[in-house]
Amino acid sequence: MSRSVLVADGDLGVGRTVADAFAAQGDWVAVTYPDVEPAPSPLLSVRCPDLSDPGHVETAFRTVEDAHGPVEVLVAPAEIGLQGRAGTPTCPRHLASVPLLQRAVDEMLWGSSGRIILIMAAHCRRDDARDGPCRIATRLVRTLARELDRRISTVNVITPAGIDPPMAGYPDRPHRRENAWDAPIAAAAVFLAMPESGRINGATLPVDCIQAVA
């Protein structure tokens, strides 16, 4: 059965590979882009200049709703949930303080299930500081998982190892290698969105991308 999937910042790079993976299995897929509209494709492209702005997020979701129905799967950069000044991220205490995630959950509550999948940059995984981005993202996911408990929705984070995949692409790396290390991340996202993965909630899933580019 096809689902409505939204990949935030899914116009380039790993986000686009994730979007294509969901589309390949028959899902209705929309991607957001910040400024320049991507080339024509079967995917629904939705402009959203600022993923942290409630107004921009609302407009994007309404566009997706009109075309595909309520969003059932959201894939987004983990950094959207980390608040605070640059270099000093903090973990939000409540889901409502992250507009993109809150809006997704509001839609998911009307359906029978929902999946939120966050993708963390690899360099954050190597940060062992107590208040480093990876540790904070892990706390964020666990916090949201508790808040989503009993709502038949899950939230998990993918942490790639060996590479640093921003959701917005790889301008300084050769294109022939992008698919090699994007594919394992996309496969992990598809796995976490499966109905059979409904008991996985609040988890951090490491993905070894080193072998993919060896």
Summary of the structure (lengths in Angstrom):
residues: 214
radius of gyration: 15.8
end to end distance: 36.0
largest distance: 44.4
contacts: 734
relative contact order: 0.16
helix: 42%
strand: 19%
